[in-house]
Amino acid sequence: MYSASDLRKGLKVQIEGSPYIVTEFEFSKPGKGQALYRCKMRNMISGNQLVKTYRSNDKFEKAELDERKMQFLYNQGEEFHFMDTENFEQLSLTREQMGDNVNFLLENMEVVVLFFGGRPIDISIPIFVNLLVTRADPWAKGDTSGNDTKPVTVQTGYVLQVPPFVEEGDKIQIDTRTGEYVTRVKE
């Protein structure tokens, strides 16, 4: 059990049978009376936001979450198939459950799948991935509209802006949190 004084950003708690993650946290102590803890939380299954104020004697259940290392095998239409690296069980997630992670997923990539009550609710992929540029239009010299970038397409079909020196066939590193170019990878 957690008390209200344990609340902090990133803490996962269970409220009314659903897992929530604290996204914002604010502590205030009025002149008289108990300390107040104002929290903004997101339901980890539905994505709904919850804003509540708690007193110091309020208690919370720890969210019973299970993380498992899995390997991405393949996708078939709207389904993405993974295999547990320990017991070789397989499961599939929908494109909706995957979110933006589908833009950076490569076959055989190791990921962490978060389970609640035995069913998958979230997936964590590596922060940086190296992807091959499959399409890059030539950059027109003298095109100085203030922004020295050009669009490229990587092997997963994701399109992003990169510096003009990146060409088709180059490998680039992408930050999966923002979807932005980091650097060109030397091989």
Secondary structure, 3 states (H helix, E strand, C coil): CEEHHHCCCCCEEEECCEEEEEEEEEEECCCCCCCEEEEEEEECCCCCEEEEEEECCCEEEECCEEEEEEEEEEEECCEEEEEECCCCCEEEEEHHHHHHHHHHCCCCCEEEEEEECCEEEEEECCCEEEEEEEEECCCCCCCCCCCCCEEEEECCCCEEEECCCCCCCCEEEEECCCCEEEEEECC
